[in-house]
């Protein structure tokens, strides 16, 4: 009456190791992601020569939390590949590409949002 998951301890240990490596890889780069996105937004705000009001500051905090939630999708893709696709896609091979595309895309979206907010004539 045992299940397949419990019978295959070596696969479970291997999956755990893969996921731990994935978390470590993504979390080591999260700081740089935040720095790059923050520079994109801050420079746009500074070019606008505007003072940030308290409600805008609170909105920026929520935006930072929001983009960090999306940053986590890189690891989530690895977890889905590991558990649901049994590692067939090998998402870990595309980490750098996903990281670069996600970071540059987030920085660009941040720039566009800040620019259109502080330059309504755009």
PyMOL commands that set and color helices and strands:
alter all, ss='L'
color gray80, all
select helices_A, chain A and resi 4-7+9-47+54-71+73-83+91-118
alter helices_A, ss='H'
color red, helices_A
deselect
rebuild
show_as cartoon
